[in-house]
Amino acid sequence: MSAPAPDLDHLRQWIGREREDEDIASLRQAHLMAATLGRPGPALRAGEAMPPLWHWIYFLEGRPPAELGRDGHPARGGFLPPVPLANRMWAGGRVDFERPVPLGAPIAKRSRILSVDAKPGRAGVLVFVTVRHEVYAEGERCIAEEHDIVYRDPPPAGGVPAMAGEDPAPGAHRRAIEPDATLLFRYSALTFNGHRIHYDLDYCRKVEGYANLVIHGPLVATLLAGFAQEVGGRPLRRFEYRALKPAILGTVLTLEADGGGDTVGTWCRLAEGGVSMRGKAFLAP
């Protein structure tokens, strides 16, 4: 049964809500991330620049079990609005890297709800919540980010009729990755992400309608940003990404990239066809 239609007037009361957090850009956490991704090269050192999108492994929110929702995330209605739709996903975002974040440094984050909007989807209404995050180190803003979250009902029994997906020509640069359950577990642990779609197969199938565990959207975005930086040969000054189709465990992901000059276009191709996520990287001078 579908959830009640969202009351947008009520949900929009969360616009402007803010919160702040502090952390340390722990070198140990960065080493664990490097091990999780199989990052080549020498070990990261204190004072080095944090790789792109690794700030997502910091500022972790830990709530006791009584304050969690059925999906394993913190119960809705705190900082984020209580959208009454079961499935919650990363839809995309835009990240400006204004200064390097030095590993080992104290860091701070300010977050604010920017907007709450709805639009029709193929399986019902979609609600989009956009949050702005700013990350500071040594008193200077280093990262300014707008993060889009989408909420929707699970697909009906039998699923939603498939749409024709994107099928771009092969990129000039390609790298195949086959995620496994260990990678999903380790990334969930690194981000303290309790969302059950990444580890609870029965929940995935019976509640949210996925055939298998879901590969984290932020993990795919992190892989694409790192690949774009490697292809471009320079640090990123901005990265834009948009999720197009869930990546499900059991598939091979192929990171692909094209570009020249100051921009790199990148995408994650699914073995069964289509593109899971598209990104565009703007390189620093």
Sequence and secondary structure as in RCSB ss.txt:
>XXXX:A:sequence
MSAPAPDLDHLRQWIGREREDEDIASLRQAHLMAATLGRPGPALRAGEAMPPLWHWIYFLEGRPPAELGRDGHPA
RGGFLPPVPLANRMWAGGRVDFERPVPLGAPIAKRSRILSVDAKPGRAGVLVFVTVRHEVYAEGERCIAEEHDIV
YRDPPPAGGVPAMAGEDPAPGAHRRAIEPDATLLFRYSALTFNGHRIHYDLDYCRKVEGYANLVIHGPLVATLLA
GFAQEVGGRPLRRFEYRALKPAILGTVLTLEADGGGDTVGTWCRLAEGGVSMRGKAFLAP
>XXXX:A:secstr
       HHHHGGGTT EEEEEEE  HHHHHHHHHHHT  SS   TTSB  TTGGGGSS     GGGB TTSSB 
SSSSS     SEEEEEEEEEEE S  BTTSEEEEEEEEEEEEEEEETTEEEEEEEEEEEEEETTEEEEEEEEEEE
EE    TT             SEEEEE   HHHHHHHHHHTT   GGGT HHHHHHTS  SS B  HHHHHHHHH
HHHHHHHTS EEEEEEEE S  BTTS EEEEEEEETTEEEEEEEETTSSEEEEEEEEE  
